[in-house]
């Protein structure tokens, strides 16, 4: 092969595996060597399992030799460290759980392994997924974007994004509760997909009727993202929101047919007194211009609702209650002193909340979500920023102390939570690098359960040159 294996897309790697041009063992060795060489400076992995990876790669090669096939057979892959994986350490980003090894896979991890993927490790995450940056006491350093290692790769799926961007993985599974797949994708010049609520069953059995978190792929191309989404989009039969797509997503994006769409666009981050970052505006305007050239009707609109004080309080309330519940169920009291200061702060806040507090927060967020749904009723897609600025410098969110972290995060990531609250599908797409080489992205949000048309639009934008395939410095080493 003329190209190094990691230079091929995941789809191309799978083709090479199936044809016998590349073995899973060779491919796995290649990625493990790159992890060994580069991850010390990136913090992308919480756990690496070379022995298990080679065992699974050998089995994959044996299956391929027998003429068997599965959607991800022989392809190395990483799982976000918030999702239990049988026989592999799963820390939830917490030093308090550094020794925890689950006995069973989660629903989607099971689907991924059944599809033949080779597990090379667990990608790093924020402690209990509580922050939009990835910095914990499990790894020796924060997870950084390969485009500037003095800046965060975002979070809580920061490890997944850093690994794919640096060529340490061809694909990665991620999870998005308020932007946690899309903001890392934007910070690392990647494609990040948050599916519609119910397309992927993130919790089996369900823990909420209004869950905002849904798993999805982080990838370099739209087709690669569709490959993993096709595997994950098999909801559990007991999921109240579960639904199945009528066609495979790979087929949709390989031969995209996109009718003229009505697209709403805004650049306002929805933050009182905080202007839109100029490079963010540039990214959205570039995408809007391209969409018009492609024959879509693009109309500038006012952002339907802002992230005002009641919304901020409601989001903090939900995060505090969910983190406190996770800690209470997973961390023994004698190990809670190992929790990060912000996690302890959220737990303390969560313990003060009443049922009435939670109900009031849900009412505020329901009204917030409804404002978007009503305003977008006449549109097929919304085009917006993903973040209100480039990847931020290490330590940025903690400069005001733990009580100010939530507001500091929203000041950067406010464009994303509304898609979770409405249950709509959203895709973060790369836009460009600025003069300092920092990546920016844009977000397209579709109608609920219209994931296929949204991915087709993403593929159309990719083929029309919305972004260039620009890699970080470690890519060619």
Secondary structure, 3 states (H helix, E strand, C coil): CCCCHHHCCHHHHHHHHHHCCCCHHHHHHHHHHHHHHHHHHCCCEEEECHHHHHHHHHHHHHHHHCCCCCCCCCCEEEEECCCCECCEECCCCCHHHCCCECCCCCHHHHHHHHCCCEEEEEECCCHHHCCCCCCCCCCCCCCEECCEEEEECCCCCHHHHHHHHCCCCCCEEEEECCCCCHHHHHHCCCEEEECCECCECCCCCCCCCCCCCEEEEEECCHHHHHHHHHHHCCCCCCCCCCCCCCCCHHHHHHCCCCCCCEEEECCCCCCCCCCCCHHHHHHHHHHHHHHHHCCCEEEECCCCCCCCHHHHHHHHHHHHHHHHHHHHHHCCHHHHHHCCHHHHHHHHHHHHCCHHHHHHHHHHHHHHHHHHHHHCCCCCEEEEECCCCCCCECCHHHCCCHHHHHHHHHHHHCCCHHHHHHCCCEEEEEEEECCCCCEEEEEEEECCCCHHHHHHHHHHHHHCCCCCCCCCHHHHC
